């Protein structure tokens, strides 16, 4: 079929390299490519969903989300992030992915520059392009943190700056000083900050700071997906100033109508309920991080220790990368996350310790084989 039959906005968009690696994995492959928690959704959350079904809460909800969930989100943002939002400033979405989509559609005009870290999460550039914008990568420093001074130089004339901390794919957590500097400079330049905070609860000794603490023109995006191991429930949210929420709601109500009702009632239990499972997951991720990082260093790799999320961003030569894949360990090439780090790979440690140990054995075999070539 001729390419001209498809909208120009999709012709230059590639299918996600992460999904392609995930869907192409063989039966015996150890998949360290997908950022998906392997924990079950906590029981009290599932029970809330079952209760909602039995009570017949399966119809459309108001576009922005059920009131009790928006109230729980507003309370959470105040309690955990020191952000004061009225429930009317919250939109419940089908995951953080939809929140990012509607923000781009509502705020980006044709040709607008949208800034993001390079390497950065694969969706940002694609969503900017689908909105008619021009994605522009910001460099990282030698420690894989955003180069603040370089970012300032690119800020003037941009429309959006997407800030992701803790970061995917690098696992780095930006400091309070860096976030404040970036948000304040963005405000001076008339740039709206979109703060993607889906990994906020998974940090290992370095605190997380929400960007909206340091400026008003900030859209805060989060989700239950990673925090509560609810990836398939597709439940996220955004919080923003009134005018921004109104613009985003216009897109949301026509592309989605509302997030799944059952997931919304489950999310009330997640956000307002027992948080002990989150701490338990964080502790286990720290153990997995230490396991995979120690094993990789024993094999001779040199890299920055991740400070959050559940990814290691590893310098890997192309020949070794291909050999690791051949050995049955699925990892994602740095080229999937931008243009600046082709000689890297992202390794997810959102897998069991047993699988991580098996993967290290296979990586060791790949290192030995590559060294003989």
C-alpha positions, 0 to 999 in steps of 0.5 A: 500500500502506498505510503501516501495513503497514510497521514504524514504525521505517522510516516516518520514514526517508528514502532517502539524498539522496546516493544519490538524486542519484547514481542520478538523474544524467544521462549527461553529468552530472559527478558531484561528489555521491558520496564514491567514490574514482576510483582503481583498487584497488591491484594487490597487493590485487586479486592477494590476492583472486584468490589467495584464490579460486584457493585456495578460500577462499570459504566462511564465516569465523568471525563476527568475521573471519579471525584474520590480518586481525584481527591485522593490524588490531590491529597497524595500530591500534598502529602508526598510531594508538597504540591497543592492542587485542588481535585479540579486540577487533576485529570485521570488518564489511561496511564501516564502515556495518555497523559503525555499524549493529551498534554502534547496535543493540547500545548504543542503547535506545528513546528514547536520545539519540545525539549527532552533528555537524549537519551530519554524515554522513547515516547516523548519524541514520538508524541511530540512529532504526532502533535506537530512539534519538533523533538530536540534532545538535551545532552547528559553529562558524564554521570548521565544527568542532564547538563543544566547549562547546556539545557539552558542554552537550548531553552529559549524559544522552546514550547515544552521541556519534558523532565523525567526523574528518576529517569528512564533509561538511565536510572538517574535522579536529578538533584533539587538544585538542578530541578530548581534551576531548570524549572526557573529558567524554563519559566523565565523563557516561557517554556512549560515543564512537563514532569514525568514522575512515574518512578518517584518511589523507586530511589536508592538513597537520593531523594525525589523532588517534584518540579512543580515545587519550583514553578507554576507552569508545570504539568505533573504526570504520574501513574499507578503502573510502576508504583503499585505494579499495575501496568495493565490496569492503565491508570495515570493522571496529570495535575496542572494549572486550571487553564492547562487542565481545561485544554487537556480535558478537551483532548481527553474527552474526545480520545478517551472519554474516561479512564476505565471505571474499575481501574479508577476504583482500584486506584483509590485503594492504591493511592489512599490505602496501605503503602507497605507494598511499595516500600517492599518493592523498593527494597527488593529493587535495591537488592536486584540493582546491587546484584546486577551491578555487582555482576556486571562490574565483575565482568569488567563493565564500567558504568554509572550506578543507577540512583532510581527506577529499575534500569542500568544504562550500560556502555556496550559495543555493537558486537557484544550487544549482538552476542548477548542477544544471541545468548538469549538475554533481551536488552534494548539498544541505546539507539532506541532512546535517542541519537547521542548514545548508540554504544549503550544498552538499557538493562531492566532489573524489574525481573527476579533475582533468579532471572538476573543471575541466569542473565549474568551467566549468559552475559558472561558467556557473551563477553568470553565469546566476544573476547575471542573474536 
